[in-house]
Amino acid sequence: MIQNFRLLFHRSFSKGIIISYILVFGTIFLFFLAGLLGFILLQLRQTNQKLAWNEAFQIAEAGINYYRWCLNNEVGASCPLEKEFQNANGETIGKFQIQIEANSNCGLTISQKITSTGWTFKYPDIKRKISVFYARESVAKYSYILNSNVWIGSDHLIRGPYHSNGGIRFDGKNLSTISSAQKNWVCTSSFGCGPQGQGYGFGLCPPECKITNNQCLCPGVFSTTQNSNKDLFLYPLPQFDFNGITVDIAQIKLVSQNQGGIYLPPAKTIHPLGKGWHLIFKENGIEAKIITALSPTYGYSLEEGWHYDYFTIVSEIFYQNYPLPTNCSLIFVEDNLWPEGKIKGKMTVVSANLIDPTKDTDIILQGNLDYAKTDGSDGLTLIAEKNILIAPNSPNQMILKGIFIAQKGRFSRNHYPGNIKESLKIYGSIVSNGRVGTQWINQGGHVISGYLERETFVDTYLLYQPPPFTPYLSSQFKVVKWEEW
């Protein structure tokens, strides 16, 4: 009996131990199972969040591309700034929101900073934000854009891209590309060439060229000195559409009269002896004077031959002081113009006569044109209906800052015998329909008129944020700067 009791007790004890083991190990298993399931769910959630993070970026980027389309199709004002986004399967999965910081002047969009925020409906708290700077390239990309043959002297240092639709004799020093639309061109005596034999000197055809049919035929770009970096000579390139960058001066006149700019009528309509306008730019405003007398200077140009230039101011009368334009930094002068001084802000100044179609106006540079600051906040675009000419009484050390556009004529300084100046520094761009020249030499290669040393710097500040109505190389806005917040 005692033995049976011991057996029964042993069996009961064994079952208790087994149940205890089951409970202990079952609890441990459930604990690990719960942890495993929690880990799997956490990984799944993180995967979904990472997917939403990537989708939010795609949605924000879609907002950027969407508004770029609005800009380039000129419908930005009517494009909604918040829009739902559909994936490749046509499912609406999220939304983007756009914020705009526009740089505009005279009602024109110069550049825009676009910020697009994207998110998914499933995880609205996970957002991605992209910011881009949209702008167009202006003519400030080039130091020179010409529409004719040209000869750059050995003293001239060019620090920016130089392009001409004509041929180029480049004897200066270049730190950037020199490009021509011509494969070959005829270099004549006005460019120091001729068909009288091979060699260097007036009347001779340089060794870089060849005599063909009694003409000196030269490559699109060539040099007769060791100054140039010939590896940066490019030709032939496609013709530059000079008409495509021509400014609509009639529109500029209309805007200056009606949108807060400054309009100056022909000087004679205000004073019977009026010869043109003298504008003096100051940091606190603009002083306008009417020129009443000009003295003649005997000079020469290839276009006019020997003649008298009436460029030197003898007498003038005060007309008015103007505050600096703010909403529309634009001045339209319906007469010849003499500008000088320090420019504050971004400003466009135009000289043109739209009243009398038989008269084209010139801009005469008798003084320096400088900026109040050098941090990119100041800029000038100077547009002449015909010529932009440097006066005989210009400074010995002249500084010109801005974009200078001679629409129908040329940017140059005529030949005034014995009138020799020291240095000319241009910070900006020259756009000239005709031949550019600011130095004259004789057949012996000696300077007889103009500036002894010349240097041109391209102004990168004006490339994407120029003054209003500055011509652009393309009508399309492009991404200049991109960043994610």
Secondary structure, DSSP 8 states (H G I E B T S, - for coil): -HHHHHHHHHHHHHHHHHHHHHHHHHHHHHHHHHHHHHHHHHHHHHHHHHHHHHHHHHHHHHHHHHHHHHHHTT-GGGS-SEEEEE-TTS-EEEEEEEEEEEEEETTEEEEEEEEEEEEESSSTT-EEEEEEEEE--BGGG-SEEESS-EEE-TTEEE-S-EEESS-EEE-SEESS-EEES-SEEE--GGGT--SS-BSSSTTSB-TTSEEETTEEEEESEE-SSSSS-GGGEE-S-----TGGG---HHHHHHHHHHSS-EEE--GGGT-TT--EEEEEEETTEEEEEEEEEEEEEEEEETTTEEEEEEEEEEEEEEEEEE---SS--EEEESS-EEEEEEE-SEEEEEE---S-TT----EEE-S-EEES-SSSS-EEEEEESS-EEE-TT--SEEEEEEEEEESSS-EE--B-TT-EEEEEEEEEEEEESS--BSEEE-TTS-EEEEEEEEEEE--THHHHS--TT--BS-SS-EEEEEEE-
